[in-house]
Amino acid sequence: MRDVLDAPTERDLPPAKAARMRADLMRSIHRPRSRTPLRLGIAAMAATAAVAVGVAVSPTNDDVQHLAMGPHELSPTLRQAMEQCLSWNAQTERFPVSMGQLAVAAEQDHRAVALFITETGYFTCDVSAPSGAEVSGGSGGERDWPQRGWLPGPVQRLLLTSTEAEGGDVAVTGRVSARVHRLVLEHGDGHTTAARLSSGVFGLVTEGGTVRQDAELVSYDASGTEIDRRLLFRPSDEFDHCYADSSGKVVYGNPGTDCLPAERWSR
């Protein structure tokens, strides 16, 4: 994939080329990392959101995800990384983004990733800040996001980073519809990691380096019934079916005779 260590640049490109670049970034930002505990911060867009702290335990092992709700629950180093992301965005004059619009952020060692969601688009970034070295990273996003109100089914992955090429440990962020009450990553080796869901957004991190290339995100409804299953490492713009909104307009995938209903999304 393209090198994302260069300074972020404005991506007002022809639609086809911009889509390919977004797909490259969204598929994965692969960089080796040491296997130390990860910290995951999830922040609501509204500044008045209530603060809560939770711990989610993997159902098949003793790994624990440490979760924090609200920008003021971010660790000092993760907050600094988010400020760097916002600084890059301001320099490129892509579109206005603030700390209050942070949807999901994850940190491990000197690396951090984040997803910001605005009223019209989204902005995502990756920051590397090794001790004694220059800060580097990459960013991408979409200013005008026509699919903002719709999902390709019950779940949509927006950001994925991994410690190995399609494997190892991962940090994943994205969106879910109101139908999803539980979201689990099946690693492909018998291990699982549960995502934390909050106001239509999800985040999860894994520990132990057990995620394999055939890992899947699995969604369940309120009754515990499985409603969706999809490969984690599949490019985020590739679908088995097209998805159409309530008017019949195709919003994801290529038009065809087997379009499925797109699902509404809101925060």
CORKA-V552440 format. One record per residue. N is the residue number from 0. PSI is psi as a letter, one per 40 degrees, with the letter a starting at -180 (* if undefined). NEAR is the number of other C-alpha atoms within 10 Angstrom. D_LAST is the distance of its C-alpha to the last C-alpha in Angstrom with 2 decimals. Layout:
n = {N | N}
psi = {PSI | PSI}
near = {NEAR | NEAR}
d_last = {D_LAST | D_LAST}
This chain:
n = {0 | 1 | 2 | 3 | 4 | 5 | 6 | 7 | 8 | 9 | 10 | 11 | 12 | 13 | 14 | 15 | 16 | 17 | 18 | 19 | 20 | 21 | 22 | 23 | 24 | 25 | 26 | 27 | 28 | 29 | 30 | 31 | 32 | 33 | 34 | 35 | 36 | 37 | 38 | 39 | 40 | 41 | 42 | 43 | 44 | 45 | 46 | 47 | 48 | 49 | 50 | 51 | 52 | 53 | 54 | 55 | 56 | 57 | 58 | 59 | 60 | 61 | 62 | 63 | 64 | 65 | 66 | 67 | 68 | 69 | 70 | 71 | 72 | 73 | 74 | 75 | 76 | 77 | 78 | 79 | 80 | 81 | 82 | 83 | 84 | 85 | 86 | 87 | 88 | 89 | 90 | 91 | 92 | 93 | 94 | 95 | 96 | 97 | 98 | 99 | 100 | 101 | 102 | 103 | 104 | 105 | 106 | 107 | 108 | 109 | 110 | 111 | 112 | 113 | 114 | 115 | 116 | 117 | 118 | 119 | 120 | 121 | 122 | 123 | 124 | 125 | 126 | 127 | 128 | 129 | 130 | 131 | 132 | 133 | 134 | 135 | 136 | 137 | 138 | 139 | 140 | 141 | 142 | 143 | 144 | 145 | 146 | 147 | 148 | 149 | 150 | 151 | 152 | 153 | 154 | 155 | 156 | 157 | 158 | 159 | 160 | 161 | 162 | 163 | 164 | 165 | 166 | 167 | 168 | 169 | 170 | 171 | 172 | 173 | 174 | 175 | 176 | 177 | 178 | 179 | 180 | 181 | 182 | 183 | 184 | 185 | 186 | 187 | 188 | 189 | 190 | 191 | 192 | 193 | 194 | 195 | 196 | 197 | 198 | 199 | 200 | 201 | 202 | 203 | 204 | 205 | 206 | 207 | 208 | 209 | 210 | 211 | 212 | 213 | 214 | 215 | 216 | 217 | 218 | 219 | 220 | 221 | 222 | 223 | 224 | 225 | 226 | 227 | 228 | 229 | 230 | 231 | 232 | 233 | 234 | 235 | 236 | 237 | 238 | 239 | 240 | 241 | 242 | 243 | 244 | 245 | 246 | 247 | 248 | 249 | 250 | 251 | 252 | 253 | 254 | 255 | 256 | 257 | 258 | 259 | 260 | 261 | 262 | 263 | 264 | 265 | 266}
psi = {i | i | h | e | e | i | h | i | i | h | f | g | i | i | d | d | d | d | d | d | d | d | d | d | d | d | d | i | g | h | h | i | i | i | g | i | i | i | h | h | h | h | h | i | d | h | d | e | i | i | h | i | h | i | h | h | h | h | e | e | a | e | i | h | h | h | i | h | h | i | d | e | e | i | i | d | d | d | d | d | d | d | d | d | d | d | d | d | d | d | d | e | f | c | i | h | h | i | d | e | e | h | d | h | i | i | h | h | b | e | i | i | i | i | h | h | h | a | d | e | a | i | h | i | i | h | h | h | g | i | h | e | i | h | h | i | a | i | i | i | a | h | d | h | g | d | e | d | e | i | i | g | a | e | i | h | h | d | h | h | i | i | e | i | h | f | a | b | i | i | h | h | i | a | i | i | i | e | d | h | e | h | h | h | h | h | d | e | e | e | i | i | h | h | i | h | h | h | f | e | i | i | i | i | i | i | h | e | f | e | h | i | d | e | i | i | h | h | i | i | a | d | e | e | h | h | e | i | h | i | h | d | e | h | h | e | e | h | i | d | i | i | h | i | a | e | e | e | h | h | e | h | a | i | i | a | e | f | h | i | h | i | i | i | h | i | *}
near = {11 | 9 | 9 | 18 | 14 | 11 | 12 | 19 | 15 | 13 | 18 | 11 | 10 | 8 | 10 | 9 | 12 | 16 | 14 | 12 | 18 | 19 | 18 | 16 | 28 | 21 | 23 | 25 | 24 | 18 | 11 | 11 | 15 | 10 | 15 | 10 | 17 | 21 | 21 | 26 | 26 | 28 | 27 | 25 | 22 | 13 | 12 | 9 | 13 | 10 | 13 | 10 | 12 | 11 | 11 | 15 | 15 | 18 | 13 | 10 | 10 | 8 | 15 | 18 | 23 | 17 | 22 | 21 | 21 | 24 | 25 | 13 | 17 | 22 | 15 | 10 | 15 | 26 | 19 | 15 | 25 | 26 | 14 | 18 | 29 | 19 | 14 | 19 | 24 | 14 | 12 | 13 | 12 | 18 | 16 | 13 | 21 | 17 | 19 | 18 | 21 | 25 | 32 | 29 | 30 | 25 | 24 | 19 | 17 | 15 | 20 | 27 | 29 | 26 | 26 | 25 | 22 | 19 | 12 | 14 | 18 | 22 | 24 | 25 | 27 | 28 | 24 | 19 | 17 | 12 | 8 | 6 | 8 | 8 | 16 | 17 | 21 | 21 | 25 | 23 | 25 | 19 | 17 | 12 | 13 | 11 | 16 | 17 | 14 | 24 | 23 | 26 | 21 | 23 | 26 | 20 | 24 | 21 | 24 | 22 | 26 | 24 | 20 | 19 | 15 | 22 | 21 | 20 | 23 | 25 | 24 | 24 | 25 | 19 | 24 | 28 | 22 | 17 | 17 | 22 | 17 | 20 | 24 | 19 | 24 | 21 | 24 | 15 | 11 | 10 | 15 | 21 | 25 | 22 | 23 | 22 | 18 | 18 | 15 | 18 | 25 | 23 | 25 | 30 | 27 | 26 | 19 | 12 | 16 | 18 | 28 | 19 | 17 | 16 | 23 | 21 | 22 | 20 | 22 | 18 | 16 | 11 | 8 | 11 | 12 | 14 | 13 | 16 | 17 | 17 | 15 | 25 | 22 | 17 | 15 | 21 | 17 | 12 | 14 | 11 | 18 | 21 | 25 | 23 | 20 | 11 | 7 | 12 | 13 | 18 | 19 | 22 | 16 | 14 | 14 | 11 | 8 | 11 | 19 | 18 | 22 | 24 | 20 | 19 | 19 | 13 | 13}
d_last = {31.91 | 31.99 | 32.68 | 29.61 | 31.76 | 32.79 | 31.20 | 28.05 | 29.01 | 27.43 | 26.58 | 27.19 | 29.17 | 30.09 | 27.17 | 28.89 | 29.79 | 26.39 | 24.81 | 27.42 | 26.80 | 23.04 | 23.94 | 26.47 | 24.16 | 21.30 | 23.93 | 25.16 | 26.49 | 29.60 | 31.54 | 33.77 | 32.69 | 34.57 | 33.20 | 32.25 | 29.32 | 25.90 | 23.37 | 19.65 | 17.27 | 13.49 | 11.97 | 8.76 | 8.35 | 9.42 | 13.15 | 13.54 | 11.60 | 14.24 | 16.26 | 17.14 | 19.36 | 19.90 | 22.37 | 22.02 | 25.42 | 26.26 | 27.78 | 30.81 | 31.85 | 31.69 | 29.19 | 26.52 | 23.23 | 22.68 | 19.04 | 17.83 | 14.64 | 14.55 | 16.51 | 19.61 | 19.77 | 20.57 | 24.21 | 26.44 | 27.05 | 23.44 | 22.61 | 25.62 | 24.46 | 21.09 | 23.20 | 25.35 | 22.53 | 21.60 | 25.34 | 25.77 | 23.02 | 24.73 | 28.09 | 27.18 | 25.46 | 22.92 | 20.17 | 18.86 | 16.72 | 16.61 | 16.40 | 13.50 | 11.41 | 12.58 | 10.26 | 13.26 | 16.98 | 20.11 | 23.72 | 27.09 | 30.38 | 30.43 | 27.60 | 23.90 | 20.99 | 17.58 | 14.50 | 12.91 | 10.07 | 10.76 | 10.26 | 12.86 | 13.48 | 13.58 | 16.41 | 17.89 | 21.11 | 23.83 | 26.18 | 29.62 | 31.50 | 34.66 | 36.95 | 39.50 | 38.09 | 36.27 | 32.48 | 31.36 | 28.37 | 26.48 | 23.32 | 21.69 | 18.79 | 18.14 | 18.19 | 17.65 | 15.22 | 16.06 | 14.24 | 10.78 | 9.73 | 11.92 | 12.89 | 16.58 | 16.56 | 14.46 | 14.16 | 14.41 | 16.09 | 15.61 | 18.02 | 21.09 | 24.03 | 27.13 | 30.41 | 32.50 | 32.52 | 30.23 | 30.71 | 31.35 | 28.39 | 24.90 | 21.60 | 18.67 | 15.01 | 12.61 | 9.79 | 10.15 | 9.80 | 9.84 | 13.57 | 13.74 | 14.88 | 17.01 | 17.38 | 20.80 | 22.68 | 26.24 | 28.39 | 31.15 | 33.77 | 32.86 | 30.50 | 26.79 | 23.88 | 20.81 | 17.39 | 15.15 | 11.75 | 8.96 | 5.34 | 5.82 | 8.12 | 11.83 | 14.98 | 18.61 | 22.05 | 25.45 | 28.82 | 32.28 | 32.20 | 32.22 | 29.62 | 31.56 | 31.23 | 30.51 | 27.56 | 24.84 | 21.20 | 21.30 | 18.56 | 19.34 | 18.16 | 18.57 | 22.32 | 22.75 | 23.57 | 23.02 | 20.98 | 20.85 | 22.97 | 23.16 | 25.15 | 23.50 | 25.80 | 25.73 | 24.82 | 21.18 | 22.43 | 24.89 | 24.33 | 26.77 | 25.51 | 23.99 | 20.72 | 20.62 | 18.13 | 19.03 | 21.72 | 23.33 | 22.54 | 22.40 | 19.33 | 20.25 | 23.81 | 27.08 | 27.91 | 29.93 | 30.97 | 28.82 | 25.29 | 22.68 | 19.72 | 16.59 | 13.54 | 10.49 | 7.12 | 3.79 | 0.00}
